[in-house]
Amino acid sequence: MDPHDSYKLGVIFFISMSAMVSIVGGAWLKRPRASASDNRLLADIAERLARLESAVDAIAVETERISEGQRFTTKLLNERTGAEAGSARS
């Protein structure tokens, strides 16, 4: 191997590494940073999600209450229909 070839290889390697470091470094410097407005936005979103969770829980409780009432009404109607059918047979 010629001494000039190893010199050329070293220069090419150095240029390649410099280009890669500059590209990665530039991307790193341009990355978005968290600001105070971002923190307020995140706090606002967290608060809204908490309210949404509370609303969904309240809806679930009310739906269960309605379902229980419907089961009770259906049971009463079935008992009443059964009692009327039993008295009609007699």
PyMOL Python script that loads the backbone (N, CA, C, O; Angstrom):
from pymol import cmd

cmd.read_pdbstr("""\
ATOM      1  N   MET A   1       0.850  -1.166   0.000  1.00  0.00           N
ATOM      2  CA  MET A   1       0.000   0.000   0.000  1.00  0.00           C
ATOM      3  C   MET A   1       0.903   1.238   0.000  1.00  0.00           C
ATOM      4  O   MET A   1       1.876   1.327   0.749  1.00  0.00           O
ATOM      5  N   ASP A   2       0.556   2.148  -0.833  1.00  0.00           N
ATOM      6  CA  ASP A   2       1.350   3.366  -0.991  1.00  0.00           C
ATOM      7  C   ASP A   2       1.078   4.317   0.180  1.00  0.00           C
ATOM      8  O   ASP A   2      -0.067   4.404   0.623  1.00  0.00           O
ATOM      9  N   PRO A   3       2.085   5.033   0.701  1.00  0.00           N
ATOM     10  CA  PRO A   3       1.862   5.956   1.816  1.00  0.00           C
ATOM     11  C   PRO A   3       0.850   7.048   1.482  1.00  0.00           C
ATOM     12  O   PRO A   3       0.166   7.552   2.372  1.00  0.00           O
ATOM     13  N   HIS A   4       0.751   7.417   0.196  1.00  0.00           N
ATOM     14  CA  HIS A   4      -0.225   8.437  -0.206  1.00  0.00           C
ATOM     15  C   HIS A   4      -1.652   7.904  -0.108  1.00  0.00           C
ATOM     16  O   HIS A   4      -2.587   8.661   0.153  1.00  0.00           O
ATOM     17  N   ASP A   5      -1.815   6.601  -0.317  1.00  0.00           N
ATOM     18  CA  ASP A   5      -3.145   6.000  -0.211  1.00  0.00           C
ATOM     19  C   ASP A   5      -3.661   6.054   1.224  1.00  0.00           C
ATOM     20  O   ASP A   5      -4.835   6.345   1.451  1.00  0.00           O
ATOM     21  N   SER A   6      -2.797   5.778   2.183  1.00  0.00           N
ATOM     22  CA  SER A   6      -3.234   5.833   3.570  1.00  0.00           C
ATOM     23  C   SER A   6      -3.544   7.275   3.984  1.00  0.00           C
ATOM     24  O   SER A   6      -4.440   7.507   4.796  1.00  0.00           O
ATOM     25  N   TYR A   7      -2.807   8.241   3.431  1.00  0.00           N
ATOM     26  CA  TYR A   7      -3.091   9.645   3.703  1.00  0.00           C
ATOM     27  C   TYR A   7      -4.461  10.033   3.136  1.00  0.00           C
ATOM     28  O   TYR A   7      -5.254  10.695   3.805  1.00  0.00           O
ATOM     29  N   LYS A   8      -4.726   9.612   1.894  1.00  0.00           N
ATOM     30  CA  LYS A   8      -6.021   9.899   1.251  1.00  0.00           C
ATOM     31  C   LYS A   8      -7.162   9.248   2.037  1.00  0.00           C
ATOM     32  O   LYS A   8      -8.219   9.850   2.226  1.00  0.00           O
ATOM     33  N   LEU A   9      -6.938   8.014   2.490  1.00  0.00           N
ATOM     34  CA  LEU A   9      -7.950   7.311   3.262  1.00  0.00           C
ATOM     35  C   LEU A   9      -8.233   8.041   4.573  1.00  0.00           C
ATOM     36  O   LEU A   9      -9.390   8.139   4.983  1.00  0.00           O
ATOM     37  N   GLY A  10      -7.212   8.547   5.226  1.00  0.00           N
ATOM     38  CA  GLY A  10      -7.385   9.304   6.467  1.00  0.00           C
ATOM     39  C   GLY A  10      -8.156  10.595   6.236  1.00  0.00           C
ATOM     40  O   GLY A  10      -9.019  10.961   7.035  1.00  0.00           O
ATOM     41  N   VAL A  11      -7.844  11.286   5.138  1.00  0.00           N
ATOM     42  CA  VAL A  11      -8.547  12.534   4.819  1.00  0.00           C
ATOM     43  C   VAL A  11     -10.010  12.256   4.516  1.00  0.00           C
ATOM     44  O   VAL A  11     -10.886  12.978   4.993  1.00  0.00           O
ATOM     45  N   ILE A  12     -10.284  11.233   3.739  1.00  0.00           N
ATOM     46  CA  ILE A  12     -11.669  10.871   3.411  1.00  0.00           C
ATOM     47  C   ILE A  12     -12.427  10.490   4.672  1.00  0.00           C
ATOM     48  O   ILE A  12     -13.580  10.888   4.844  1.00  0.00           O
ATOM     49  N   PHE A  13     -11.799   9.729   5.553  1.00  0.00           N
ATOM     50  CA  PHE A  13     -12.439   9.341   6.814  1.00  0.00           C
ATOM     51  C   PHE A  13     -12.737  10.574   7.663  1.00  0.00           C
ATOM     52  O   PHE A  13     -13.830  10.686   8.220  1.00  0.00           O
ATOM     53  N   PHE A  14     -11.788  11.496   7.770  1.00  0.00           N
ATOM     54  CA  PHE A  14     -11.972  12.705   8.558  1.00  0.00           C
ATOM     55  C   PHE A  14     -13.099  13.569   7.984  1.00  0.00           C
ATOM     56  O   PHE A  14     -13.918  14.092   8.740  1.00  0.00           O
ATOM     57  N   ILE A  15     -13.151  13.723   6.680  1.00  0.00           N
ATOM     58  CA  ILE A  15     -14.212  14.518   6.043  1.00  0.00           C
ATOM     59  C   ILE A  15     -15.574  13.862   6.261  1.00  0.00           C
ATOM     60  O   ILE A  15     -16.556  14.542   6.557  1.00  0.00           O
ATOM     61  N   SER A  16     -15.627  12.559   6.117  1.00  0.00           N
ATOM     62  CA  SER A  16     -16.892  11.841   6.322  1.00  0.00           C
ATOM     63  C   SER A  16     -17.388  11.989   7.751  1.00  0.00           C
ATOM     64  O   SER A  16     -18.565  12.261   7.985  1.00  0.00           O
ATOM     65  N   MET A  17     -16.480  11.808   8.706  1.00  0.00           N
ATOM     66  CA  MET A  17     -16.867  11.940  10.114  1.00  0.00           C
ATOM     67  C   MET A  17     -17.276  13.371  10.442  1.00  0.00           C
ATOM     68  O   MET A  17     -18.215  13.580  11.209  1.00  0.00           O
ATOM     69  N   SER A  18     -16.586  14.358   9.874  1.00  0.00           N
ATOM     70  CA  SER A  18     -16.940  15.761  10.116  1.00  0.00           C
ATOM     71  C   SER A  18     -18.330  16.066   9.581  1.00  0.00           C
ATOM     72  O   SER A  18     -19.111  16.762  10.230  1.00  0.00           O
ATOM     73  N   ALA A  19     -18.643  15.544   8.389  1.00  0.00           N
ATOM     74  CA  ALA A  19     -19.967  15.767   7.810  1.00  0.00           C
ATOM     75  C   ALA A  19     -21.040  15.116   8.676  1.00  0.00           C
ATOM     76  O   ALA A  19     -22.090  15.711   8.919  1.00  0.00           O
ATOM     77  N   MET A  20     -20.783  13.909   9.137  1.00  0.00           N
ATOM     78  CA  MET A  20     -21.767  13.216   9.955  1.00  0.00           C
ATOM     79  C   MET A  20     -21.974  13.930  11.287  1.00  0.00           C
ATOM     80  O   MET A  20     -23.110  14.072  11.739  1.00  0.00           O
ATOM     81  N   VAL A  21     -20.910  14.375  11.911  1.00  0.00           N
ATOM     82  CA  VAL A  21     -21.026  15.083  13.182  1.00  0.00           C
ATOM     83  C   VAL A  21     -21.766  16.403  12.993  1.00  0.00           C
ATOM     84  O   VAL A  21     -22.575  16.779  13.842  1.00  0.00           O
ATOM     85  N   SER A  22     -21.506  17.105  11.907  1.00  0.00           N
ATOM     86  CA  SER A  22     -22.200  18.378  11.684  1.00  0.00           C
ATOM     87  C   SER A  22     -23.685  18.159  11.419  1.00  0.00           C
ATOM     88  O   SER A  22     -24.506  18.956  11.874  1.00  0.00           O
ATOM     89  N   ILE A  23     -24.047  17.123  10.710  1.00  0.00           N
ATOM     90  CA  ILE A  23     -25.461  16.844  10.441  1.00  0.00           C
ATOM     91  C   ILE A  23     -26.179  16.466  11.734  1.00  0.00           C
ATOM     92  O   ILE A  23     -27.246  17.003  12.030  1.00  0.00           O
ATOM     93  N   VAL A  24     -25.605  15.551  12.499  1.00  0.00           N
ATOM     94  CA  VAL A  24     -26.224  15.116  13.754  1.00  0.00           C
ATOM     95  C   VAL A  24     -26.250  16.268  14.761  1.00  0.00           C
ATOM     96  O   VAL A  24     -27.246  16.452  15.461  1.00  0.00           O
ATOM     97  N   GLY A  25     -25.183  17.031  14.838  1.00  0.00           N
ATOM     98  CA  GLY A  25     -25.142  18.164  15.753  1.00  0.00           C
ATOM     99  C   GLY A  25     -26.144  19.239  15.383  1.00  0.00           C
ATOM    100  O   GLY A  25     -26.781  19.823  16.260  1.00  0.00           O
ATOM    101  N   GLY A  26     -26.289  19.506  14.097  1.00  0.00           N
ATOM    102  CA  GLY A  26     -27.286  20.487  13.651  1.00  0.00           C
ATOM    103  C   GLY A  26     -28.701  20.047  13.978  1.00  0.00           C
ATOM    104  O   GLY A  26     -29.523  20.850  14.420  1.00  0.00           O
ATOM    105  N   ALA A  27     -28.980  18.781  13.763  1.00  0.00           N
ATOM    106  CA  ALA A  27     -30.310  18.265  14.105  1.00  0.00           C
ATOM    107  C   ALA A  27     -30.545  18.336  15.607  1.00  0.00           C
ATOM    108  O   ALA A  27     -31.653  18.637  16.051  1.00  0.00           O
ATOM    109  N   TRP A  28     -29.511  18.060  16.388  1.00  0.00           N
ATOM    110  CA  TRP A  28     -29.647  18.111  17.845  1.00  0.00           C
ATOM    111  C   TRP A  28     -29.893  19.536  18.318  1.00  0.00           C
ATOM    112  O   TRP A  28     -30.692  19.758  19.228  1.00  0.00           O
ATOM    113  N   LEU A  29     -29.216  20.502  17.709  1.00  0.00           N
ATOM    114  CA  LEU A  29     -29.401  21.898  18.102  1.00  0.00           C
ATOM    115  C   LEU A  29     -30.766  22.442  17.698  1.00  0.00           C
ATOM    116  O   LEU A  29     -31.299  23.328  18.366  1.00  0.00           O
ATOM    117  N   LYS A  30     -31.335  21.926  16.618  1.00  0.00           N
ATOM    118  CA  LYS A  30     -32.629  22.409  16.131  1.00  0.00           C
ATOM    119  C   LYS A  30     -33.811  21.683  16.757  1.00  0.00           C
ATOM    120  O   LYS A  30     -34.959  21.988  16.436  1.00  0.00           O
ATOM    121  N   ARG A  31     -33.550  20.735  17.639  1.00  0.00           N
ATOM    122  CA  ARG A  31     -34.643  19.977  18.234  1.00  0.00           C
ATOM    123  C   ARG A  31     -35.533  20.914  19.054  1.00  0.00           C
ATOM    124  O   ARG A  31     -35.059  21.903  19.612  1.00  0.00           O
ATOM    125  N   PRO A  32     -36.818  20.592  19.119  1.00  0.00           N
ATOM    126  CA  PRO A  32     -37.722  21.445  19.903  1.00  0.00           C
ATOM    127  C   PRO A  32     -37.441  21.297  21.397  1.00  0.00           C
ATOM    128  O   PRO A  32     -37.158  20.206  21.891  1.00  0.00           O
ATOM    129  N   ARG A  33     -37.525  22.392  22.078  1.00  0.00           N
ATOM    130  CA  ARG A  33     -37.292  22.393  23.522  1.00  0.00           C
ATOM    131  C   ARG A  33     -38.598  22.717  24.234  1.00  0.00           C
ATOM    132  O   ARG A  33     -39.434  23.452  23.707  1.00  0.00           O
ATOM    133  N   ALA A  34     -38.768  22.178  25.412  1.00  0.00           N
ATOM    134  CA  ALA A  34     -39.967  22.448  26.205  1.00  0.00           C
ATOM    135  C   ALA A  34     -39.899  23.876  26.730  1.00  0.00           C
ATOM    136  O   ALA A  34     -38.879  24.311  27.263  1.00  0.00           O
ATOM    137  N   SER A  35     -40.994  24.587  26.570  1.00  0.00           N
ATOM    138  CA  SER A  35     -41.043  25.958  27.066  1.00  0.00           C
ATOM    139  C   SER A  35     -42.140  26.061  28.120  1.00  0.00           C
ATOM    140  O   SER A  35     -42.848  25.092  28.396  1.00  0.00           O
ATOM    141  N   ALA A  36     -42.266  27.239  28.698  1.00  0.00           N
ATOM    142  CA  ALA A  36     -43.287  27.449  29.721  1.00  0.00           C
ATOM    143  C   ALA A  36     -44.679  27.282  29.137  1.00  0.00           C
ATOM    144  O   ALA A  36     -45.571  26.759  29.803  1.00  0.00           O
ATOM    145  N   SER A  37     -44.876  27.724  27.892  1.00  0.00           N
ATOM    146  CA  SER A  37     -46.200  27.574  27.273  1.00  0.00           C
ATOM    147  C   SER A  37     -46.518  26.102  27.039  1.00  0.00           C
ATOM    148  O   SER A  37     -47.673  25.692  27.158  1.00  0.00           O
ATOM    149  N   ASP A  38     -45.491  25.292  26.701  1.00  0.00           N
ATOM    150  CA  ASP A  38     -45.708  23.858  26.537  1.00  0.00           C
ATOM    151  C   ASP A  38     -46.115  23.220  27.861  1.00  0.00           C
ATOM    152  O   ASP A  38     -46.987  22.352  27.898  1.00  0.00           O
ATOM    153  N   ASN A  39     -45.478  23.657  28.948  1.00  0.00           N
ATOM    154  CA  ASN A  39     -45.814  23.108  30.269  1.00  0.00           C
ATOM    155  C   ASN A  39     -47.235  23.482  30.660  1.00  0.00           C
ATOM    156  O   ASN A  39     -47.952  22.661  31.232  1.00  0.00           O
ATOM    157  N   ARG A  40     -47.660  24.726  30.357  1.00  0.00           N
ATOM    158  CA  ARG A  40     -49.040  25.128  30.648  1.00  0.00           C
ATOM    159  C   ARG A  40     -50.016  24.328  29.813  1.00  0.00           C
ATOM    160  O   ARG A  40     -51.074  23.924  30.297  1.00  0.00           O
ATOM    161  N   LEU A  41     -49.658  24.097  28.542  1.00  0.00           N
ATOM    162  CA  LEU A  41     -50.523  23.315  27.668  1.00  0.00           C
ATOM    163  C   LEU A  41     -50.671  21.890  28.192  1.00  0.00           C
ATOM    164  O   LEU A  41     -51.773  21.340  28.192  1.00  0.00           O
ATOM    165  N   LEU A  42     -49.569  21.290  28.636  1.00  0.00           N
ATOM    166  CA  LEU A  42     -49.629  19.941  29.191  1.00  0.00           C
ATOM    167  C   LEU A  42     -50.453  19.900  30.471  1.00  0.00           C
ATOM    168  O   LEU A  42     -51.197  18.946  30.700  1.00  0.00           O
ATOM    169  N   ALA A  43     -50.326  20.927  31.305  1.00  0.00           N
ATOM    170  CA  ALA A  43     -51.118  20.988  32.535  1.00  0.00           C
ATOM    171  C   ALA A  43     -52.595  21.138  32.196  1.00  0.00           C
ATOM    172  O   ALA A  43     -53.445  20.528  32.845  1.00  0.00           O
ATOM    173  N   ASP A  44     -52.909  21.948  31.181  1.00  0.00           N
ATOM    174  CA  ASP A  44     -54.296  22.130  30.759  1.00  0.00           C
ATOM    175  C   ASP A  44     -54.874  20.820  30.220  1.00  0.00           C
ATOM    176  O   ASP A  44     -56.016  20.472  30.518  1.00  0.00           O
ATOM    177  N   ILE A  45     -54.091  20.105  29.439  1.00  0.00           N
ATOM    178  CA  ILE A  45     -54.549  18.821  28.895  1.00  0.00           C
ATOM    179  C   ILE A  45     -54.774  17.813  30.021  1.00  0.00           C
ATOM    180  O   ILE A  45     -55.756  17.071  30.002  1.00  0.00           O
ATOM    181  N   ALA A  46     -53.872  17.785  30.997  1.00  0.00           N
ATOM    182  CA  ALA A  46     -54.027  16.864  32.125  1.00  0.00           C
ATOM    183  C   ALA A  46     -55.285  17.198  32.923  1.00  0.00           C
ATOM    184  O   ALA A  46     -55.996  16.296  33.368  1.00  0.00           O
ATOM    185  N   GLU A  47     -55.562  18.483  33.107  1.00  0.00           N
ATOM    186  CA  GLU A  47     -56.771  18.893  33.832  1.00  0.00           C
ATOM    187  C   GLU A  47     -58.027  18.498  33.065  1.00  0.00           C
ATOM    188  O   GLU A  47     -58.995  18.019  33.656  1.00  0.00           O
ATOM    189  N   ARG A  48     -58.013  18.698  31.765  1.00  0.00           N
ATOM    190  CA  ARG A  48     -59.178  18.328  30.950  1.00  0.00           C
ATOM    191  C   ARG A  48     -59.398  16.817  30.957  1.00  0.00           C
ATOM    192  O   ARG A  48     -60.538  16.356  31.008  1.00  0.00           O
ATOM    193  N   LEU A  49     -58.321  16.050  30.906  1.00  0.00           N
ATOM    194  CA  LEU A  49     -58.452  14.595  30.960  1.00  0.00           C
ATOM    195  C   LEU A  49     -59.016  14.138  32.304  1.00  0.00           C
ATOM    196  O   LEU A  49     -59.799  13.190  32.360  1.00  0.00           O
ATOM    197  N   ALA A  50     -58.623  14.803  33.373  1.00  0.00           N
ATOM    198  CA  ALA A  50     -59.160  14.461  34.693  1.00  0.00           C
ATOM    199  C   ALA A  50     -60.653  14.746  34.746  1.00  0.00           C
ATOM    200  O   ALA A  50     -61.416  13.949  35.291  1.00  0.00           O
ATOM    201  N   ARG A  51     -61.078  15.879  34.184  1.00  0.00           N
ATOM    202  CA  ARG A  51     -62.517  16.189  34.154  1.00  0.00           C
ATOM    203  C   ARG A  51     -63.271  15.193  33.287  1.00  0.00           C
ATOM    204  O   ARG A  51     -64.379  14.781  33.632  1.00  0.00           O
ATOM    205  N   LEU A  52     -62.680  14.806  32.170  1.00  0.00           N
ATOM    206  CA  LEU A  52     -63.305  13.820  31.287  1.00  0.00           C
ATOM    207  C   LEU A  52     -63.447  12.476  31.995  1.00  0.00           C
ATOM    208  O   LEU A  52     -64.471  11.805  31.863  1.00  0.00           O
ATOM    209  N   GLU A  53     -62.432  12.090  32.734  1.00  0.00           N
ATOM    210  CA  GLU A  53     -62.485  10.834  33.487  1.00  0.00           C
ATOM    211  C   GLU A  53     -63.600  10.880  34.537  1.00  0.00           C
ATOM    212  O   GLU A  53     -64.325   9.903  34.723  1.00  0.00           O
ATOM    213  N   SER A  54     -63.730  12.005  35.212  1.00  0.00           N
ATOM    214  CA  SER A  54     -64.795  12.152  36.212  1.00  0.00           C
ATOM    215  C   SER A  54     -66.170  12.062  35.556  1.00  0.00           C
ATOM    216  O   SER A  54     -67.086  11.439  36.093  1.00  0.00           O
ATOM    217  N   ALA A  55     -66.301  12.691  34.391  1.00  0.00           N
ATOM    218  CA  ALA A  55     -67.584  12.655  33.681  1.00  0.00           C
ATOM    219  C   ALA A  55     -67.925  11.239  33.241  1.00  0.00           C
ATOM    220  O   ALA A  55     -69.076  10.816  33.353  1.00  0.00           O
ATOM    221  N   VAL A  56     -66.947  10.509  32.747  1.00  0.00           N
ATOM    222  CA  VAL A  56     -67.191   9.128  32.312  1.00  0.00           C
ATOM    223  C   VAL A  56     -67.576   8.262  33.509  1.00  0.00           C
ATOM    224  O   VAL A  56     -68.462   7.414  33.398  1.00  0.00           O
ATOM    225  N   ASP A  57     -66.924   8.465  34.642  1.00  0.00           N
ATOM    226  CA  ASP A  57     -67.285   7.718  35.850  1.00  0.00           C
ATOM    227  C   ASP A  57     -68.715   8.026  36.284  1.00  0.00           C
ATOM    228  O   ASP A  57     -69.451   7.118  36.669  1.00  0.00           O
ATOM    229  N   ALA A  58     -69.116   9.292  36.227  1.00  0.00           N
ATOM    230  CA  ALA A  58     -70.480   9.662  36.599  1.00  0.00           C
ATOM    231  C   ALA A  58     -71.491   9.045  35.649  1.00  0.00           C
ATOM    232  O   ALA A  58     -72.545   8.577  36.080  1.00  0.00           O
ATOM    233  N   ILE A  59     -71.179   9.040  34.366  1.00  0.00           N
ATOM    234  CA  ILE A  59     -72.078   8.422  33.381  1.00  0.00           C
ATOM    235  C   ILE A  59     -72.198   6.928  33.639  1.00  0.00           C
ATOM    236  O   ILE A  59     -73.289   6.369  33.524  1.00  0.00           O
ATOM    237  N   ALA A  60     -71.103   6.278  33.982  1.00  0.00           N
ATOM    238  CA  ALA A  60     -71.137   4.838  34.257  1.00  0.00           C
ATOM    239  C   ALA A  60     -72.016   4.543  35.468  1.00  0.00           C
ATOM    240  O   ALA A  60     -72.779   3.577  35.452  1.00  0.00           O
ATOM    241  N   VAL A  61     -71.921   5.355  36.513  1.00  0.00           N
ATOM    242  CA  VAL A  61     -72.740   5.156  37.711  1.00  0.00           C
ATOM    243  C   VAL A  61     -74.217   5.340  37.375  1.00  0.00           C
ATOM    244  O   VAL A  61     -75.056   4.541  37.792  1.00  0.00           O
ATOM    245  N   GLU A  62     -74.534   6.390  36.622  1.00  0.00           N
ATOM    246  CA  GLU A  62     -75.934   6.634  36.257  1.00  0.00           C
ATOM    247  C   GLU A  62     -76.470   5.534  35.349  1.00  0.00           C
ATOM    248  O   GLU A  62     -77.625   5.132  35.492  1.00  0.00           O
ATOM    249  N   THR A  63     -75.668   5.047  34.433  1.00  0.00           N
ATOM    250  CA  THR A  63     -76.102   3.963  33.555  1.00  0.00           C
ATOM    251  C   THR A  63     -76.380   2.699  34.367  1.00  0.00           C
ATOM    252  O   THR A  63     -77.357   1.998  34.104  1.00  0.00           O
ATOM    253  N   GLU A  64     -75.544   2.408  35.333  1.00  0.00           N
ATOM    254  CA  GLU A  64     -75.771   1.243  36.192  1.00  0.00           C
ATOM    255  C   GLU A  64     -77.052   1.415  37.005  1.00  0.00           C
ATOM    256  O   GLU A  64     -77.793   0.454  37.209  1.00  0.00           O
ATOM    257  N   ARG A  65     -77.313   2.639  37.470  1.00  0.00           N
ATOM    258  CA  ARG A  65     -78.540   2.906  38.230  1.00  0.00           C
ATOM    259  C   ARG A  65     -79.763   2.694  37.353  1.00  0.00           C
ATOM    260  O   ARG A  65     -80.746   2.102  37.798  1.00  0.00           O
ATOM    261  N   ILE A  66     -79.718   3.165  36.126  1.00  0.00           N
ATOM    262  CA  ILE A  66     -80.841   2.986  35.198  1.00  0.00           C
ATOM    263  C   ILE A  66     -81.042   1.504  34.892  1.00  0.00           C
ATOM    264  O   ILE A  66     -82.175   1.025  34.845  1.00  0.00           O
ATOM    265  N   SER A  67     -79.946   0.781  34.684  1.00  0.00           N
ATOM    266  CA  SER A  67     -80.031  -0.658  34.396  1.00  0.00           C
ATOM    267  C   SER A  67     -80.650  -1.407  35.564  1.00  0.00           C
ATOM    268  O   SER A  67     -81.465  -2.308  35.365  1.00  0.00           O
ATOM    269  N   GLU A  68     -80.269  -1.042  36.776  1.00  0.00           N
ATOM    270  CA  GLU A  68     -80.832  -1.695  37.965  1.00  0.00           C
ATOM    271  C   GLU A  68     -82.324  -1.426  38.066  1.00  0.00           C
ATOM    272  O   GLU A  68     -83.100  -2.325  38.392  1.00  0.00           O
ATOM    273  N   GLY A  69     -82.726  -0.198  37.789  1.00  0.00           N
ATOM    274  CA  GLY A  69     -84.158   0.130  37.795  1.00  0.00           C
ATOM    275  C   GLY A  69     -84.917  -0.649  36.739  1.00  0.00           C
ATOM    276  O   GLY A  69     -86.037  -1.098  36.982  1.00  0.00           O
ATOM    277  N   GLN A  70     -84.325  -0.811  35.584  1.00  0.00           N
ATOM    278  CA  GLN A  70     -84.980  -1.566  34.519  1.00  0.00           C
ATOM    279  C   GLN A  70     -85.092  -3.039  34.892  1.00  0.00           C
ATOM    280  O   GLN A  70     -86.118  -3.664  34.626  1.00  0.00           O
ATOM    281  N   ARG A  71     -84.059  -3.600  35.499  1.00  0.00           N
ATOM    282  CA  ARG A  71     -84.145  -4.996  35.944  1.00  0.00           C
ATOM    283  C   ARG A  71     -85.243  -5.166  36.993  1.00  0.00           C
ATOM    284  O   ARG A  71     -85.988  -6.145  36.963  1.00  0.00           O
ATOM    285  N   PHE A  72     -85.340  -4.208  37.923  1.00  0.00           N
ATOM    286  CA  PHE A  72     -86.363  -4.281  38.961  1.00  0.00           C
ATOM    287  C   PHE A  72     -87.758  -4.204  38.349  1.00  0.00           C
ATOM    288  O   PHE A  72     -88.650  -4.963  38.726  1.00  0.00           O
ATOM    289  N   THR A  73     -87.945  -3.273  37.392  1.00  0.00           N
ATOM    290  CA  THR A  73     -89.253  -3.136  36.736  1.00  0.00           C
ATOM    291  C   THR A  73     -89.609  -4.397  35.960  1.00  0.00           C
ATOM    292  O   THR A  73     -90.753  -4.848  35.996  1.00  0.00           O
ATOM    293  N   THR A  74     -88.645  -4.961  35.266  1.00  0.00           N
ATOM    294  CA  THR A  74     -88.883  -6.196  34.506  1.00  0.00           C
ATOM    295  C   THR A  74     -89.248  -7.338  35.441  1.00  0.00           C
ATOM    296  O   THR A  74     -90.131  -8.137  35.129  1.00  0.00           O
ATOM    297  N   LYS A  75     -88.586  -7.422  36.573  1.00  0.00           N
ATOM    298  CA  LYS A  75     -88.888  -8.463  37.556  1.00  0.00           C
ATOM    299  C   LYS A  75     -90.313  -8.300  38.079  1.00  0.00           C
ATOM    300  O   LYS A  75     -91.046  -9.283  38.185  1.00  0.00           O
ATOM    301  N   LEU A  76     -90.716  -7.060  38.410  1.00  0.00           N
ATOM    302  CA  LEU A  76     -92.081  -6.820  38.890  1.00  0.00           C
ATOM    303  C   LEU A  76     -93.117  -7.176  37.839  1.00  0.00           C
ATOM    304  O   LEU A  76     -94.146  -7.774  38.152  1.00  0.00           O
ATOM    305  N   LEU A  77     -92.849  -6.808  36.591  1.00  0.00           N
ATOM    306  CA  LEU A  77     -93.789  -7.128  35.516  1.00  0.00           C
ATOM    307  C   LEU A  77     -93.894  -8.635  35.301  1.00  0.00           C
ATOM    308  O   LEU A  77     -94.983  -9.154  35.055  1.00  0.00           O
ATOM    309  N   ASN A  78     -92.767  -9.338  35.394  1.00  0.00           N
ATOM    310  CA  ASN A  78     -92.806 -10.793  35.244  1.00  0.00           C
ATOM    311  C   ASN A  78     -93.578 -11.442  36.387  1.00  0.00           C
ATOM    312  O   ASN A  78     -94.350 -12.374  36.160  1.00  0.00           O
ATOM    313  N   GLU A  79     -93.377 -10.956  37.619  1.00  0.00           N
ATOM    314  CA  GLU A  79     -94.113 -11.512  38.757  1.00  0.00           C
ATOM    315  C   GLU A  79     -95.606 -11.228  38.617  1.00  0.00           C
ATOM    316  O   GLU A  79     -96.437 -12.089  38.904  1.00  0.00           O
ATOM    317  N   ARG A  80     -95.936 -10.029  38.180  1.00  0.00           N
ATOM    318  CA  ARG A  80     -97.348  -9.650  38.013  1.00  0.00           C
ATOM    319  C   ARG A  80     -97.994 -10.475  36.907  1.00  0.00           C
ATOM    320  O   ARG A  80     -99.129 -10.927  37.059  1.00  0.00           O
ATOM    321  N   THR A  81     -97.294 -10.677  35.807  1.00  0.00           N
ATOM    322  CA  THR A  81     -97.821 -11.479  34.713  1.00  0.00           C
ATOM    323  C   THR A  81     -97.974 -12.935  35.143  1.00  0.00           C
ATOM    324  O   THR A  81     -98.948 -13.591  34.774  1.00  0.00           O
ATOM    325  N   GLY A  82     -97.019 -13.442  35.920  1.00  0.00           N
ATOM    326  CA  GLY A  82     -97.098 -14.811  36.424  1.00  0.00           C
ATOM    327  C   GLY A  82     -98.260 -14.979  37.395  1.00  0.00           C
ATOM    328  O   GLY A  82     -98.929 -16.013  37.388  1.00  0.00           O
ATOM    329  N   ALA A  83     -98.504 -13.981  38.220  1.00  0.00           N
ATOM    330  CA  ALA A  83     -99.614 -14.050  39.194  1.00  0.00           C
ATOM    331  C   ALA A  83    -100.932 -14.001  38.453  1.00  0.00           C
ATOM    332  O   ALA A  83    -101.864 -14.717  38.819  1.00  0.00           O
ATOM    333  N   GLU A  84    -101.041 -13.168  37.408  1.00  0.00           N
ATOM    334  CA  GLU A  84    -102.291 -13.084  36.639  1.00  0.00           C
ATOM    335  C   GLU A  84    -102.535 -14.373  35.887  1.00  0.00           C
ATOM    336  O   GLU A  84    -103.678 -14.817  35.776  1.00  0.00           O
ATOM    337  N   ALA A  85    -101.477 -14.986  35.364  1.00  0.00           N
ATOM    338  CA  ALA A  85    -101.635 -16.265  34.636  1.00  0.00           C
ATOM    339  C   ALA A  85    -102.035 -17.364  35.599  1.00  0.00           C
ATOM    340  O   ALA A  85    -102.813 -18.245  35.234  1.00  0.00           O
ATOM    341  N   GLY A  86    -101.518 -17.334  36.832  1.00  0.00           N
ATOM    342  CA  GLY A  86    -101.861 -18.344  37.824  1.00  0.00           C
ATOM    343  C   GLY A  86    -103.299 -18.198  38.273  1.00  0.00           C
ATOM    344  O   GLY A  86    -103.973 -19.206  38.484  1.00  0.00           O
ATOM    345  N   SER A  87    -103.799 -16.972  38.429  1.00  0.00           N
ATOM    346  CA  SER A  87    -105.176 -16.765  38.850  1.00  0.00           C
ATOM    347  C   SER A  87    -106.148 -17.063  37.705  1.00  0.00           C
ATOM    348  O   SER A  87    -107.297 -17.429  37.953  1.00  0.00           O
ATOM    349  N   ALA A  88    -105.706 -16.913  36.470  1.00  0.00           N
ATOM    350  CA  ALA A  88    -106.566 -17.197  35.322  1.00  0.00           C
ATOM    351  C   ALA A  88    -106.735 -18.704  35.175  1.00  0.00           C
ATOM    352  O   ALA A  88    -107.777 -19.138  34.684  1.00  0.00           O
ATOM    353  N   ARG A  89    -105.788 -19.504  35.565  1.00  0.00           N
ATOM    354  CA  ARG A  89    -105.872 -20.952  35.460  1.00  0.00           C
ATOM    355  C   ARG A  89    -106.846 -21.521  36.493  1.00  0.00           C
ATOM    356  O   ARG A  89    -107.465 -22.563  36.277  1.00  0.00           O
ATOM    357  N   SER A  90    -106.967 -20.817  37.614  1.00  0.00           N
ATOM    358  CA  SER A  90    -107.791 -21.353  38.700  1.00  0.00           C
ATOM    359  C   SER A  90    -109.243 -21.260  38.417  1.00  0.00           C
ATOM    360  O   SER A  90    -110.060 -21.672  39.240  1.00  0.00           O
TER     361      SER A  90
END
""", "prot")
cmd.dss("prot")
cmd.show_as("cartoon", "prot")
cmd.util.cbc("prot")
cmd.orient("prot")
